[in-house]
């Protein structure tokens, strides 16, 4: 059967070549201009979001009267859930889980960075200084995970062989039952307890109304003075001014941050010059060919769609993930 895909993306992006092999029965309409998107939308059977530009989806959805499904290549949907998407009956799927391995590896690397004081190693090397200092293992340390989905559980899987103790929190704690990776689980109301027992706190939660600002001054104050906060989820989950104050006053050991409330992070932001911050420009998951992984995930769902099989990674639009 013939199928028309409306792809919201710059027509020049290289990954579109991956869709070019879909065969003569699949027609591609590609644009990142709202006027063109509105023109193309009535022909679309499937809308594929390849941008982080919410107005394009706002333009695409209302006139897409024959569309049956919307897919976003990315994991986060906070920039996707425009009013038009929320009001639409069309199912929404995303790239959930596609980048869980690189984000988990980056999180392990961040823990090793602080445990072995690699900032000092680099500084001494650059200064030509030979000065021995003491470091520590991550064996025996406690990793607290806030948001135990694909990223959180994969990080736990990688951390366990290091001999780390794993504790975690999720919105539905009953899903923790019989998880062999966990030493202890917490409900959302117990977040300060998780913060207090953890040497490293990994934030891998989606951004929803419930999670926005959930790591505020009280939660950061509950952390150990030797604790490290790692955020690979969404920047707005953290009260950034509270985190800045805690880092400046050395109330916690440090932070490893891949995501921020405002991106790009403004040039004058204090995070850039903090010795106790490891900063990544939202690229922890940008491994070689990372976009191919996202497109392959969509192609599997497209195969399912054409075969009338259940779609993977359905988003609960009102829960926000």
N, C-alpha and C positions, 0 to 999 in steps of 0.2 A: 504494500500500500504506500502511496506517496505521502510525504510528510514535510511540513515546512517548519524550520526552526528559526525563530527570531533571536539572534544573538546580540546582547547588549555589550558591545566591545568596540574598541578602535579597530577598524577594518585592516589596519596594518600589523596587528599583533601576530607574532609568528605561530602561536599555538593554534590558530585557526586552521593551519594545515592538517592538524590531527582530525579535524571534522571533515576535511575534504575527501576522505576515503570512504565516506558513508554510502556512496553509490548514487546512481541517477535518480533514485526515488526520494532522496532527501534534498530538499531545497534550503539553502542558507540565505537568510536576510540579515545583514550585519550592519549595525550603526551605533554610534555613541552620540548622536544628535537627536534631541527630543522630537523635533519636527519629523524627521525621517522615521523615528521609532513609531510615532503615532500613525504615520502613513502605512508602515509595514504591518502593524499589529493586527489588523483584521484578517490577514492571511495566515497568521501563526497558529500552529497546532501545539507548539511547545515554546516557552520563553526561557532562554538561558541567560542568566545574569553573570557577566564576566567583568563587571566593574564594581566600584564601591561608591557609585553615584546614585543615591536614592531617587532623585528626580526622573531618571530614565525609567525606572520601574513604575513610578507614578504615571508617567506618560504611556507606558506600554500596556498596563493591565486593563484599564476601562474599555479601550476599543478592541481588545483581543477577544472577540465574542466566540470564536471557535476553538480557542485554546483549551487544553485539557490538563496542563501541568506546567509548573514553574520550577526551575532548578537554579540554585545559586552555586557557583563553583567553590565558594569559600565556606569555611566552617562557621564563622560568626554571622549571625543574622540580625544583629541589632541595627545595622545600616540598611537592612533589606526590608524590615517590617514597617513599611510606610502604610498610611491609612488605607490605600487602595489594595495592598496585599492583605491586610487584616480583614477587610470587608469582602474580599473575594472568596468564593467557595473552592477555588482551584487548589489542589494539593501543592505544597511547597516542600522540596527536598533540598539538601545541601551537601557539602563535602565533609560532613562530620567524620572524624577519625582518619582522614587522609593524611594529615600532618602530625599524627600523634607520636610517631617514632622520633622524628627530628626534634620535636619540642621536648620530648622526654630526655633525649640525649643531651640537649642543651641544658636542661635543668640539672642533670647529673654533673655536667661540666661546670656549672655555676657553683655547685656545692664543693667540688674539688678545688675550684679557684679560690674560694674563701678558706677552705680547710688548710690548703698548702700555701696560703698567702702569696699567690702568684703576682699580685700587684707589686709586692715588695721585691720579688725575684726580678721582675722586669725593670723596676726602678734602679735596683742595684746593678744589674747588667748594663743598663744604659749609662750609669755613672762610673762604671769600671770599678765598682766596690766589691771586695770579697769580705763578706761578713756573715758568719753563720747565725742562723736563728731557728727557733723551734716551731714546728708545725703540728698538725694533728690528723688523725684518720677520720673518715666518716663512718667507719665500722663502729657500731654501738651507739651511734647518734640516732635521734628520732626525727623522721621526716613526717611532718603533718601536711596532709593534702586537703585543700578546700576545693571541692568540685571533682568528684571521683568518676569522671566519664572516661573517654578514650585516652586523653592525655594523662590524667591523674593515675589511672590504673596501669598504663604502660610505664610511667615513671616508677611506680611501686614495683613493677616487675623487674625493671633494671636496677633499682636500688637494693632489692632484697639480697642479691648475691654479694653485695658489698658488706652485708652484715648489719644493715640498718634496721631499725625498728620503724614500722609503718603504722601511722594512725591517720584516719581520714574522716571527712564530714561530707554528707550529701543531703539534698532536700528530702529524699526518701530513704532513711536509714535502714528500712527493712530489706533493701536490695543488697545490703552488706552481708547477709546471712551466708555463712559457710565460705566466705572468701578466704582462701589460704594465705593470701599476701598480707592480710591485716592483723595487727596485734591488738588494735582497739579502734572502735568506731564511735562517732559522735553525731548527734542530731544538730540541726542549725542553732538551736537555743544554747548549745554547749560550746559555741565557737571560742569563747575566751579560754575555756579549759584546754581545747586543742592548741591554741596559741601558746599557752603557758607550758605545756609539756614538750613542745617541739623545739629542736635545735635549728631545723630548717622548715620554713612554711612555704609550700608551693600553692600558688593561686592558679587554678585552672578552670575557674567557673565562667559560664557565659554571662553576658551583661543583660540583666533583666531589672524590673522595678524592685525585685526582692534583693538583688545582689549589688545594685548601685550603691557605692559608699559603705558596703558592709564591713570593710576593713578600715575602721576609723581610729581615732585616738585611743579609745578604751581597749580595742583589740591589740593595737600596737604596744600599748602600755603593759598588756598582759604577757608579752613575749619576754623571753630570757634576754638579759643584756648581751649575751653571746649569740643571740638568734639572728638568722638571716632570712629575709623575706624575698621570695622569688615569684615574679608575676609573668606568666605566659598566657594569661586568659584575656582579660580586658582591662585597660588602664583605669576606667572609671569605677571599677570594683573597689579601688583604694582611694581613701581620702589623701590626695597627694600632699597638701600642705601639712597635714599631721605627720606624714611619713618624712617629709623634709625636715621638720622640727626634730623628730626622733633621731634622724641620722646626724643632723648638725650637733645635737646635744649628746651624741654617742649613747643614746638609750638602748639602741640595738647595734649589733656588729656591722650589719650592712644590708644591702639590697641588690638583687640582680633583676633587672627590668627589661622586658622586651616590648612592653605595651604601655601606653600613656593615655591620660585623659584627653589630651590634645595632641594630634599627630599631623605633621611633623612636630616634634617637641621644639618649642620656641628656643631660639639661639641663646637667650639670656637665662634659660632655666637653670636653677642651681644644681640639678642632677649632673650636668655636664662636667662640673669641676669638683665633684665630691670624690675623695679618695676611697670612700667605703661604698661606692655604687659601681656596679658593672652594668653598662648601658648598651643595649642593642637596638637599632632603629627598626623595630618590628620585622626583623629578618631571621629570627631563630629557626623558622621553618623553611627558609629560602635555600634549601639544599639544591644541588644540581638537578635540573629538570623537574623542579617542584610543581610547576604548572602542569606538566604532563600527568602527574599523579592525580591532580584535580580533574583533568579532562577525562582520564581513564575511568574515574569514579562516575562521572556523568555518562560516559558511553555504556557502562554496565547498566545503569538505570534506564538509558534509552533502549537497550536490548530488552530489558524487562517490560518497559512500556509497550514496545512493539509486539511482545509476546503475551501481553495481558497478564503479566506476573506482578506480584506485589512490589512496589517501589521500595528501595532502601533509603534510610535516613530521612524519613518523614519528619517534618518540623511541626511541633505543637506551636502554632503561631501566637497563641495567647499566653502560653507559658514562656515563650521567648527563646526556645531551643529545641 
